[in-house]
Amino acid sequence: MSSDETTTARTAPARADSARHPRATDDVPTGEGHAIVLGAGIAGLLAARVLADRFARVTLVERDEFTGDGDGQEPSGPRRGIPQARHLHGLLDRGRTAIEQLYPGFTSEMARRGATTAEVLIGTRWYVADLRVAAAETGLTSVMATRPLLEAVLRERTLAMPGVRLQTRTTARGLLGAAHRVTGVVAAADDETLTLTGDLVVDATGRGSRAPEWLTRLGARAPQEERLEVDLGYSSQFYRRGPGQAEGPASIIISTGANGHGGGAIRVEDDRWHVTLAGMLGDHPPTDPAGFAAFAAGLAGPDIHDIVTGCEPLGDPVPHRFRHSVRRRFDRQPTVPQGFLVLGDALCSFNPLYAQGMTVAAQQALALRDCLHVPDRELPARFYAAAGAAVAAAWQLATSADLAHAGVVGQRGLRTKITNAYVARAQRAAHLDPQVARTFLRVANLVEPPAALLNPRIARRILLHGNV
Ligand SMILES: Cc1cc2nc3c(=O)[nH]c(=O)nc-3n(C[C@H](O)[C@H](O)[C@H](O)COP(=O)(O)OP(=O)(O)OC[C@H]3O[C@@H](n4cnc5c(N)ncnc54)[C@H](O)[C@@H]3O)c2cc1C
């Protein structure tokens, strides 16, 4: 079978009440043509949202099936294609505000459906490099929820857009077209092979993206890859929140200490704590309850250990292994095929410890929206240039922080060494000085550039208080 008309059988209709959610860009006319988005994870949904303003039809192609949508129930748990959804997913404030631009009322909707919201450094406890960060007004909001809830809200809002449809249980297997232009997708659904044709194909299939191989098969060049091996292990567990904890902190985040161990606990829907423990360079947290508790006991502050030992566990700890961060340099290609672009984790997959992935995907969606305002000449190259700034800034922060761990193999130029020594001092100063704490968290949330820590007013405080 061929032609996209053959693919309607497994599409899901729009389910959310679009009248309840005003469109962010009502003034942008819906255009012509068909865009195909591969992968209905966070990046795919955000991309479909912006494409719906420009294309008459947007088809989301997703290999998983979604259960629970539209029946009034919140999603019961993670799905197969997103194994990371069983682990803590923090949304940086830069990502929250980007999503809010695309889906007005997102933060309040999340809160209505069970997310906890809090000022990032108030009503929370942060420990960075083993020291408690001073409480300070940061102007940033945390939205704490499980990844399945976050994704369900974005999915409902996206499917409420005119022209957007979701085709589930369909796996993209390759591209149609030639080296200079992609014209569609070959996909498998059960035992059928389908072809979908479109004016634009967007790959948002995540870090396991096969785009390099698909492009090579068309005769186009695969992008160079940059990798940083971190061999990170996660282990996560839910707990029932006890009655006495109702007024406790909304979240406790322990960023990694010098030994590469870290953890976090956030209050999520249904009166639960979601606890994730992490360890770098092969030193992973155990998944047996006793080992999990012992690992938590080694973290700075008693908070996470108290939850692990004092609350009723719901299920057993589950592991996840993340071997390396990877950045695919489509921005460095001398030529890229028209009609095809790659975004989200498929473009750059960051060390999850820094919680950047969803935020950078949202920044990429905004970059795509801006590129779509100009008629489609050289869209992919313009997109990679526009999205590249957000990717580069986050990549630089994350890889520098990784290279601060002696066991991570990579180039440490003088600049990295000086930066890391200064950041270590800033972390210590953030323990005593609310103004440094505020700036530090604003940089970590990608709201301000790292240069904000060099502002003379802040630098003086870092030098003064960074000796603890
Ligand atoms: C353990 C862990 C913890 C993380 N924690 C955080 C965090 O705290 N904060 C944060 O911002 N980010 C975090 N991330 C990163 C975050 O999950 C991603 O950056 C974010 O989900 C965007 O990814 P994506 O949508 O590009 O890909 P994914 O979320 O991986 O989605 C890809 C989608 O494509 C589908 N798919 C794959 N192949 C095909 C195919 N061939 N055909 C059709 N469909 C396909 C999959 O089923 C899936 O739905 C974490 C990642 C990991 C691994």
PDBQT file of the ligand as one rigid body, heavy atoms in Angstrom, charges set to zero:
ROOT
HETATM    1  C1  LIG A 501      16.843   8.546  33.024  1.00  0.00    +0.000 C 
HETATM    2  C2  LIG A 501      16.497   9.870  32.369  1.00  0.00    +0.000 A 
HETATM    3  C3  LIG A 501      16.042  10.922  33.152  1.00  0.00    +0.000 A 
HETATM    4  C4  LIG A 501      15.733  12.148  32.556  1.00  0.00    +0.000 A 
HETATM    5  N1  LIG A 501      15.379  13.201  33.353  1.00  0.00    +0.000 NA
HETATM    6  C5  LIG A 501      15.094  14.382  32.783  1.00  0.00    +0.000 A 
HETATM    7  C6  LIG A 501      14.735  15.507  33.582  1.00  0.00    +0.000 A 
HETATM    8  O1  LIG A 501      14.724  15.446  34.814  1.00  0.00    +0.000 OA
HETATM    9  N2  LIG A 501      14.413  16.662  32.936  1.00  0.00    +0.000 N 
HETATM   10  C7  LIG A 501      14.468  16.784  31.578  1.00  0.00    +0.000 A 
HETATM   11  O2  LIG A 501      14.169  17.853  31.043  1.00  0.00    +0.000 OA
HETATM   12  N3  LIG A 501      14.831  15.749  30.801  1.00  0.00    +0.000 NA
HETATM   13  C8  LIG A 501      15.142  14.568  31.367  1.00  0.00    +0.000 A 
HETATM   14  N4  LIG A 501      15.507  13.524  30.572  1.00  0.00    +0.000 N 
HETATM   15  C9  LIG A 501      15.529  13.710  29.111  1.00  0.00    +0.000 C 
HETATM   16  C10 LIG A 501      14.124  13.667  28.550  1.00  0.00    +0.000 C 
HETATM   17  O3  LIG A 501      13.524  12.408  28.804  1.00  0.00    +0.000 OA
HETATM   18  C11 LIG A 501      14.160  13.968  27.039  1.00  0.00    +0.000 C 
HETATM   19  O4  LIG A 501      15.063  14.988  26.763  1.00  0.00    +0.000 OA
HETATM   20  C12 LIG A 501      12.810  14.416  26.544  1.00  0.00    +0.000 C 
HETATM   21  O5  LIG A 501      11.890  13.401  26.761  1.00  0.00    +0.000 OA
HETATM   22  C13 LIG A 501      12.781  14.768  25.050  1.00  0.00    +0.000 C 
HETATM   23  O6  LIG A 501      13.006  13.597  24.357  1.00  0.00    +0.000 OA
HETATM   24  P1  LIG A 501      12.381  13.294  22.942  1.00  0.00    +0.000 P 
HETATM   25  O7  LIG A 501      10.945  13.644  22.894  1.00  0.00    +0.000 OA
HETATM   26  O8  LIG A 501      13.301  13.860  21.950  1.00  0.00    +0.000 OA
HETATM   27  O9  LIG A 501      12.544  11.710  22.920  1.00  0.00    +0.000 OA
HETATM   28  P2  LIG A 501      11.743  10.641  23.730  1.00  0.00    +0.000 P 
HETATM   29  O10 LIG A 501      11.163  11.211  24.967  1.00  0.00    +0.000 OA
HETATM   30  O11 LIG A 501      12.658   9.479  23.884  1.00  0.00    +0.000 OA
HETATM   31  O12 LIG A 501      10.533  10.279  22.757  1.00  0.00    +0.000 OA
HETATM   32  C14 LIG A 501      10.745   9.583  21.552  1.00  0.00    +0.000 C 
HETATM   33  C15 LIG A 501       9.402   9.066  21.056  1.00  0.00    +0.000 C 
HETATM   34  O13 LIG A 501       9.592   8.487  19.783  1.00  0.00    +0.000 OA
HETATM   35  C16 LIG A 501       8.979   7.208  19.741  1.00  0.00    +0.000 C 
HETATM   36  N5  LIG A 501       9.727   6.433  18.739  1.00  0.00    +0.000 N 
HETATM   37  C17 LIG A 501      11.014   6.014  18.818  1.00  0.00    +0.000 A 
HETATM   38  N6  LIG A 501      11.379   5.408  17.675  1.00  0.00    +0.000 NA
HETATM   39  C18 LIG A 501      10.291   5.459  16.848  1.00  0.00    +0.000 A 
HETATM   40  C19 LIG A 501      10.065   5.052  15.507  1.00  0.00    +0.000 A 
HETATM   41  N7  LIG A 501      11.024   4.435  14.782  1.00  0.00    +0.000 N 
HETATM   42  N8  LIG A 501       8.842   5.267  14.956  1.00  0.00    +0.000 NA
HETATM   43  C20 LIG A 501       7.845   5.888  15.674  1.00  0.00    +0.000 A 
HETATM   44  N9  LIG A 501       8.032   6.313  16.950  1.00  0.00    +0.000 NA
HETATM   45  C21 LIG A 501       9.234   6.120  17.523  1.00  0.00    +0.000 A 
HETATM   46  C22 LIG A 501       9.086   6.681  21.169  1.00  0.00    +0.000 C 
HETATM   47  O14 LIG A 501       8.130   5.673  21.438  1.00  0.00    +0.000 OA
HETATM   48  C23 LIG A 501       8.812   7.981  21.943  1.00  0.00    +0.000 C 
HETATM   49  O15 LIG A 501       7.428   8.204  22.099  1.00  0.00    +0.000 OA
HETATM   50  C24 LIG A 501      15.852  12.300  31.151  1.00  0.00    +0.000 A 
HETATM   51  C25 LIG A 501      16.308  11.235  30.363  1.00  0.00    +0.000 A 
HETATM   52  C26 LIG A 501      16.656  10.037  30.977  1.00  0.00    +0.000 A 
HETATM   53  C27 LIG A 501      17.200   8.922  30.121  1.00  0.00    +0.000 C 
ENDROOT
TORSDOF 0
